[in-house]
Amino acid sequence: MYKTACDPLFPIDCEFPAHENGKFRFIDLFAGIGGFRLAMQSVGGKCVFSSEWDKDSQATYFDNYGEWPEGDITLIAEDEIPDHDVLCAGFPCQPFSLAGVSARTSLNTAHGFACQTQGTLFFDVMRIVSAKKPKVIFLENVKNLVRHDKGNTFSVIKNTIEAQGYSFSYAVINAQTVVPQKRERCYIVALRDSSVKFEFPDFNGKPIPLKTILEPNVADSFTISDKLWAGHQRRTATNLARGAGFTAFCADIEKPANTLVARYWKDGKECLVPQKDNNPRLLTPRECARLQGYPESFRIPARKAVAYRQFGNSVAVPVVTKLAQGIFNYLCEFKPCDLGQTRS
Ligand SMILES: C[S@@+](CC[C@H](N)C(=O)[O-])C[C@H]1O[C@@H](n2cnc3c(N)ncnc32)[C@H](O)[C@@H]1O
């Protein structure tokens, strides 16, 4: 078992240790760098288990929360997982995302549930649900999950959750009113008390401009080379002419940034920051952290490519926090929150 920041014998220096006495208990599956965890902790939840198999993400997680997540979830038996009120899982989205589907289709490989490695991870989530019966299942995935395979994938997910006796609610939420980034994601909240349906809070409002999170002085190393910028402009012109493929523009800093993706570090085409009398520049890792709503004290890995990948894979924390608040309110209404009573 891993050491935790709350173990008085092994105090660990970290920014966001688990609450010693949480108001409810949650688990953090496919934890990444803990976007769900930050949100759930901020409304009083105590994390009692986490799983993430990527070594770099485990290290960032440890640095910030003082816990080393367990590894491959497919190898973890249900009885190794403590009882909990809320199961959180941003299960891997590559088999379902539009980019993932087109890449896989062109490679003639399986996608969705047919992808035997990643697509079946949803059923690992359900294996744990079936054994532990948490009061709430809280899932996140790409927007395309809803339409994937003409809606069949989503129907299987909904039917599987309902077959366990849960109510099912979902919403596609754009993060742009709580962080300066257009990021549409599908959120599912399922309640064990199937007579109640989770009501999603409102995310209407004014989009936040990118300029609100830009650093004033950024090292020259973030400015893209003449060669890269010329290549972007050339491919953008070709793709615009044929009406398909990527287009790389300088961002309008008065508007939210485009969606941050894991591969952003390769060429930055999703969001290039304009600079006066110079080529545009990449966002810095700290700016990426801000685009996803991470606090300033969040510890970022030193290797830039790793940091960009981790923030690109993450959730927008303020979106999850608003949903977490709704879930917490529900838990308190449903039954006074009591850590000792997770399976009533
Ligand atoms: C979409 S990311 C989740 C990011 C996370 N919600 C966050 O806020 O940082 C999915 C994560 O699942 C992890 N993962 C994929 N397959 C896994 C498995 N079999 N066991 C544990 N983790 C896995 C990946 O390494 C990746 O970090």
The ligand as a Gaussian input file, in Angstrom:
#p B3LYP/6-31G(d) Opt

LIG

0 1
 C       -8.396000      11.126000     -20.153000
 S       -7.086000      10.794000     -19.047000
 C       -7.800000      11.274000     -17.487000
 C       -7.243000      12.561000     -16.963000
 C       -7.739000      12.938000     -15.597000
 N       -9.196000      13.008000     -15.524000
 C       -7.153000      14.273000     -15.173000
 O       -7.895000      15.167000     -14.784000
 O       -5.930000      14.431000     -15.244000
 C       -7.152000       9.024000     -18.919000
 C       -6.062000       8.447000     -18.039000
 O       -6.275000       7.048000     -17.893000
 C       -5.007000       6.427000     -17.760000
 N       -5.191000       4.984000     -18.056000
 C       -5.447000       4.417000     -19.266000
 N       -5.605000       3.098000     -19.144000
 C       -5.424000       2.803000     -17.819000
 C       -5.479000       1.591000     -17.072000
 N       -5.718000       0.420000     -17.662000
 N       -5.273000       1.657000     -15.727000
 C       -5.031000       2.846000     -15.124000
 N       -4.961000       4.024000     -15.785000
 C       -5.166000       4.004000     -17.123000
 C       -4.141000       7.173000     -18.761000
 O       -2.773000       7.033000     -18.457000
 C       -4.660000       8.598000     -18.606000
 O       -3.871000       9.340000     -17.706000

